[in-house]
Amino acid sequence: MVKKFTYSIIGILLFLLSGSLFSGALEFHNAIADRVQHFESFPESAWLIVLGSLLISGATVLRRRRAAARPR
């Protein structure tokens, strides 16, 4: 019974602490975002480059796994 009570108190304190940290982070983000102009982090062509590199690296990993699984 005492253990459950202690865990519940610790859980409530952690919940309140995380909530206050989250609201502080949101306020900090809003203060910074008000002074900075918004822009896209990646233009459309950069997203295609990222997607292509992921596909190429995935194909390389699959090819290496297949080559390692073949008996010689």
N, C-alpha and C positions, 0 to 999 in steps of 0.2 A: 504494500500500500504506500509506504513512504517512497519507494523507488518510482512508482507511477506518478506520484505527486511531484517529485523532484524533476522527472523527465518532462512533465507537462509544463512546469514553471520555466524550465530551460527552453523548451520549445516555444513558449509564448514570448520569452525574451528574444530569442533568435528571430522569430517572426517580426517582432517590432523593430529590431535592429536592422533587418534586411529591408523592411519597408521604409525606414528613415533614410537608409543609404540609397535606395532606389529613387526616392523623391529628391534627395540632394543631387543625385546624378542627373535627374531630369532638369532640375533648375539650372545646373551648371551647363548642360547641353543647350538649353534655351537661351541662356545668356550669351553663349558663344555663337549660336546660330543666328541670333539677331544681328550680329555685326558682320557676318560672313555672307557673301552672296552664294546662292545655291547654284551648283552646276552638276552635270552628270559626271560620275566618277569615271565611267568608260564610255567612249562613243560606241556606236553600233559595230564598227569594224573591229574594235578591240575585243568585244564579246565574241565575235566570230573567231578571232585568233585564239582566245582562251579555250573556246569549245574545240577547235581543231587540235590544239596541243593536248587537251585531255583525251580526245579520241586516239591520237597517235600514241600517247603513252600507254593507254589501255590496251591497244593492239599489240604493242611491244611486250607488255607483261604477259598477255595471253600466248603470244608466240613463244616466249621463253619457257612458259609452263608446259606447253605442248612438246617443245624440243627436249625438255628434261624428262618428260614422261615416256618418251619413245625408247624402247630397248634398242641397244646397239649391238 
